[in-house]
Amino acid sequence: MRAFTFLLLCCLSFIGFSQNDAVFEEANTLYNNGKFAEAIDKYESILKSEQHSAELYYNLGNANYKLNNVAPSIYYFEKALLLNPNDKEIQNNLAFAQNMTIDAIEVVPKVGFSRLINNVVNTFSTDAWAKITVACILTFVVLFLVYHFSYSTSKKRIAFVTSIISLCVAFFSVAMAFQKSGLDKKDNPAIVFAQESRVKSDPNQASEEVFRLHEGTKVDVVETYQDWSKIQLSDNSTGWIPAKDIKLLQIF
């Protein structure tokens, strides 16, 4: 019975993917014929089936860009970039879309030791750092065994030194993995969808307005309270914005 259920689910999944592929081709045809709004409806129907891909988000970004939909185009390009961060076409089209935004926010670069640490931590993903740790520990074990059972003094010396280096790299990789994981958890980007949003000093309408943001601007959500989100900009400015005015990027 379980086997039958599993096979049934597999068949349904296959049918679902096939249908989505057909819809995707229909949407592409509509896009190529200049029917961008209709293409968007088709692409979004695929999203409703919880099928996500960089290509789908990229096409949604292009279709919205053609209609001058600032926030949606940036939002979907950013989503595509999350799934395929090294794609040059996505990066280029995102840059074009960002040129449509009103807000000019400076990026405050990290300097000194903080910049160096961030560059090292971001060299690999958390999983990659973890894999390096495992590889170094296995190398340490093998070299320690070589050191223990070898009769040659020179081989013992080389095995001992190399094993210690491997162990040190393993500890370093563990530290980098935890650091990268912490940075990823703090990173909670969102795109402003409201045409204009008033950012407040506190999470209530009666509080002082600190600045205004417009559609398409990228922010980082650092805290939430009821219907408000505390955001931070690339210039380190902070404030509270109505949660309905933004859309989080990392929710799929």
Secondary structure, DSSP 8 states (H G I E B T S, - for coil): -HHHHHHHHHHHHHHHHHHHHHHHHHHHHHHHTT-HHHHHHHHHHHHHTT---HHHHHHHHHHHHHTT-HHHHHHHHHHHHHHSTT-HHHHHHHHHHHTT-----------HHHHHHHHHHTTS-HHHHHHHHHHHHHHHHHHHHHHHH---HHHHHHHHHHHHHHHHHHHHHHHHHHHHHHHHHH--EEEE-SSEEEEESSSSTTS-EEEEEETT-EEEEEEEETTEEEEE-TTS-EEEEEGGGEEESS--
